[in-house]
Amino acid sequence: MKTGKRKNSLAARRWRNFKNNKRGYYSLILFSILFFLSLFAEVLSNDKPFLVYYNGHYYFPLFREYPETTFGGDFETETDYRDPYILEKLQTNGNRVWFPPNPHSYNSINLDLDVPVPSPPTRENLLGTDDRGRDVLARLIYGFRLSVLFGFALTAVGTLLGIVAGAVQGYFGGKVDLFFQRFIEIWSAMPELYLLIIFASIFKPSILLLLILLSMFGWMGLSDYVRAEFLRGRNMEYVKAAKALGVSHFTIMYRHLLPNGMTPVITFLPFRMSGAILALTSLDFLGLGVPPSTPSLGELLAQGKANIDAWWLSLSTFVVLVGTLVLLIFIGEALREAFDPRKQ
């Protein structure tokens, strides 16, 4: 009971220290709100209406495809809800249609532009269009979601591999630790960028391929901190007592040593995530990332570089990318202060 109370008290003090860092606390709130909203990108930005009332019936185009004949059209193909002929039928005779706040998807092309692409911001395209006539705001919303989800996935995989590798090295020590250290030295010397270029030329670019390749190298930095914590803790009296009682190695590592070694893991999570987002953006900028049709912050930056006069491409993407990284850095600084043993 006392141990449980002590853990709860420690967690409460850490949370209180985190909240006292107003910059990090409000950054966490703002980042959580933005990420939560991006999860509903299809509802916020889409060229399909989320609700249609036609001839006394309700339709939900976001979740189901309807042929044009459903709304009085002539073809059996999927309805183009931006077609003036269809829009007229959906907005007359008591019929109604409700579009998302930004009526553009990340891959929809504005065919009604009267200026060359990329076109500047207008009422119809609030942040302008890219060099193919696609709405920049829509691509930013979808690109932000993709970047954050990729950052979460790469951080989770890299953290798991780093914890396992560092725990094995630190707990067993000796030849096991020596072998792992030599392996890490050789593996870290591999030219990561060249490997990415080679695999990008062999395999079709995809998020999964990027996740696998980056995870192969992203675990090494964290494993050193976990290894140090396990090396320090394996000679503690309670660990020796657990070994004497016949407790298994896995149980000792998981229940006794790992909780004490999680401080560097947790404090580095936001920084690792910002690094993952920056890595994806950099690879997309170089053309080594996701497929061309996928919404990406790096691809928008590359378009801004190729179209210097289209300032809205570079400026809007720069604000989103830098804003995301700054929020994550502020959160990481607050976590580091919260887990600082001098403030417990």
Order of alpha helices (4+ residues) and beta strands (2+ residues): alpha-alpha-alpha-beta-beta-alpha-beta-alpha-alpha-alpha-alpha-alpha-alpha-alpha-alpha-alpha
